Structure formats: structure tokens, C-alpha cells
Amino acid sequence: MPVPTHVDVLIVGAGISGIGAAWHLRHQSPGRSFLLLDSQREFGGTWRTHRYPGTRSDSDLHTFGYRFKPWPGVPIATAPEILAYLGEVIAENDLARHIRYGITVTAARWSSDAARWTVEFRDGETGATGEITAGFLWMCQGYYRHAQGYTPDFPGMGDFAGRVVHPQTWPEDLDYAGKRVVVIGSGATAATLIPAIADAAAHVTMLQRSPTWFFTRRNADELAETLRGLKVDEAWVHEIMRRKKLRETAEFTRLALEQPDVAKAQLLEAVRAEVGEACDVDRHFTPRYDPWRQRIAFIPDGDMFRAIRSGRASVVTDTVARFERDGVRTGSGELLPADIVVTATGFDLCVFGDIAFSLDGAPLDWAQTVTYRGMMFTGVPNLVWVFGYLRASWTLRADLVGDFVPRLLAHMDARGARSVRPELRAADADMPIGPWIDPENFNPGYLLRGLDKLPKAGAKREWRHTQDYMSEKDEFPAIDLDDPAFVYT
């Protein structure tokens, strides 16, 4: 289907955020025209990008799933299961006709005179270019570059006789059966990949420069099983499980921030119970940072630890000195033999999809703006961005923003306004301004590498992304749209 020339709301991205945004418009703002554009050939975003073995969620689906769509399966789901869930949302709500695939947005120009965005795009199949205008932009493209992941420039990579792959661009023809595999990294991707390939590979070595904190528990929930056994309606089960998971997450987050040593002890005790004597837990599973200063990876059913305990996988905590013909030489001098090296070393932050934004002809530098609640930006009219939670499920925030946007659009109509933008109020003149997120509070590598490209944050709650869902779930519905922070024209 062709791309129309104009819509009221243009959604960029057809992943979990964009599909959710479309649902909210469809049900809360039914009179508005809208369109989703996505550069990939199908919906799904990150769940379509990542095709490495074992790809699964790192959050429970009772909170990672939408508020409005019950999740009937186990808490941690595979990528195909999540894609099937998203497909049901599209089919059940007649959203397919609002989506155009293979379309890459390259530029977005705001005109104050016209009070609209002009968005330039390129068709990935034909190479043809075009434009569409929109009264409002809803940015749901995620926060990392989908085309390629982040791989450090390790010395000697060209000398390696085997194959080097990044999980984000996993080759379909990669045969790891009977091969020696070194996985560089220790985050959720490495923890997912290792148990998925350990049975077939000759051996898998996780080479980590720094350990990661892990949760581990059974990939099931006794309460959910009991409720389903009692034939409780799935919508009720979903809501009860969401509240249970949210409370558990909030309680552990509070413990980690207020009593980090207690949280550390709990996490390490669980790892020791899974690994046994197979490796030195203190050395290999005790990070240098406190819990929740980076995301805690979830290991369902302890599968990675079982692979280590069985001897099919092992852990080396060291630096990478260089690649050699037959493997990876560590900083301590050990050669880790390898036929395949997987660089599970993260991804590159992609601020607003690498789209060239301009306001009335002037290039827009996002780093010179201040965020309003992590979704709008000073001086930027008629635009919201979905940036989810780092310590909780991404979709929780996508749903909050999804409720906010239709309410904002209706308020603009009531005021007869064609545009709205946030601006610092007179009372905010002396407010300290800092980075998007405090590196002392949360410091994953991908954020630190790109922090200079992100918008700034203020000291007051409304001028930052608080990462606090339990408060924001009450604050967002109560946002005063007539607050002087909103400038209508």
C-alpha cells in the first residue's frame, strides 16, 4: 500500500511501543488518522532484529505485555511467542492497514507556520524517496541502532582464523555444532545465548571483562498456576500477576538501593545454589557495581548455570588482550581456543533513529534540550518519544505515554491549539540541569557511550525520566495540561 500524503499522527516504529501507540489512538482517539512506518519488513522491532539462538524476554510478560492484552503463557517468553502476541494485537484491532513496512525515515522538518511536521522517507526495496506530513510525531523507534551492534576494536581481529559474529546480526548459515565458541560478554544476551548453543557446541566459554548480576528462578509462577487452575478469567490473572510482579520488583529495587549488601547476598546465594562447586562464584558472579546500577539479567530455570555445572560451558573473568589465529588471548596470558567468537558486547545508542530533525530550518540538537518527563523536549513542538524503564519492563512506560498522548491531543482541540511544546517555567530558572540519567545511579555502557547525545534532565521530577513506575503510574494521569510548562500556539 502507498504511503499517504498526510496523517494527524505519524508513529515511527512498529515494535512493541509503536503497536501499543496505535492501539491507544485507535481506542482513545478514534477520529484521528494515523500511520506507523517501520524500516523492517515485518512488525516486531527488537524481536525481529534479534535472531540469535534462544532469543527471549528479559522481563516477565505480565508486565512486559500490554496492560490491555492478557499474557497467558510463562513469565519469560521466546521471541516467536512475543511476535505472535504482537500479531494478535494487530489482527484484533485492525491495525495492519495503518502500517507500512520497509520505510526508513531520514528527516523530519517542523514548520511553525504550517504547524506540522514534514517527514522524508526512503523505500528500502525500491530506493524511492517521498514525504508525508503529520500534525504530531510519536517516536517509537527504540533507542539502539538496529543495523549493527557494538563491537569494540579488539587488537588482532583480522588474525583470527575462525568466524566473528555479533548476536544482533546472527548469520543464518552459522554452524556451531561441535565447534569451540567463545562468547565475549556477560549480559542478558550472553546469558540467553550460552545455554541455547551449549548442547550442540563442543564447548562454550563466556569471557567477561566484568561480571553481571543475575536473578534466577523457575520460569513459572505458582500464583498464576493456581488462578488458572481455578479457571479465573485471564484478564483477572493478568492484572493480578502484573500487580504482584510490580510489587516484587519495587521491593527488591528499594532493597538494592537502600541495603545493597543485603541484595548482593540474596543474589549470590541463588547463584551458588545453581552453580554449586562448578566455578568460583565470588570471582565470576560478583560485579564491581551494586545491584540495579545496571540491569539485572534474568536466568529462567537457571539454564545458563546448569550449562556451567554440567561442564558444557565455563566462565573466564579477564580482559581481551588480542585475537590470535586459534582463539582469544586474555590479559593474563591464557589462550581461549575458539572456532567461533561471539561479541555479545552490547549495542550502539541511536538517538531518535538517526533522523535529521530541524525546526523552522535550523538543525535540532537534542543534547541542547531538556526533557519533560522523559517523553517531550523543550522547544520541540508536537512530538513525544517512548523511552521505557531501565529497571522495570519497557512497556509499562509505553502504556503511560499511550494514555497521555490522546489526552494531550484532545486538550489541544479544546483549546483550539495547533501546537504544543514544553518550556522551562520562570520557577525553573535556577534549577540544576544535568545528564539524561545520573551515571552514579544507572550506568550501562551503551548509555555512557552516548550520554552526550541525549537530552538533558532537570532536578525536578517533571523535568527528568525518573525510572519510577510506581510513582509515575499515578503522576501521569494527573499531569496538569494547563501547567505553564506547556506552551500552546
Secondary structure, DSSP 8 states (H G I E B T S, - for coil): ----SEEEEEEE--SHHHHHHHHHHHHHSTTS-EEEEESSSSS-THHHH--STT-B-SS-HHHHS-TTS---S-SS-BHHHHHHHHHHHHHHTT-GGGEEESEEEEEEEEETTTTEEEEEEEETTT--EEEEEEEEEEE-S-SEEEEEE-----TTGGG-SSEEE-GGG--TT---TT-EEEEE--SHHHHHHHHHHHTTSSEEEEEESS---EEEE-SS-HHHHHHHHTT--HHHHHHHHHHHHHHHHHHHHHHHHH-HHHHHHHHHHHHHHHHTTSS-HHHHS--SS-TTSS--EEEETTHHHHHHHHTSEEEEE--EEEEETTEEEETTS-EEE-SEEEE---EEE-GGGG-EEEETTEE--GGGSBEETTTEETT--SEEE----SSS-HHHHHHHHHHHHHHHHHHHHHHT-S-EEE---GGGTT--EE-SS-TTT---HHHHHHGGGS-BEESSGGGS----HHHHHHHGGG--TTSTTEEE-
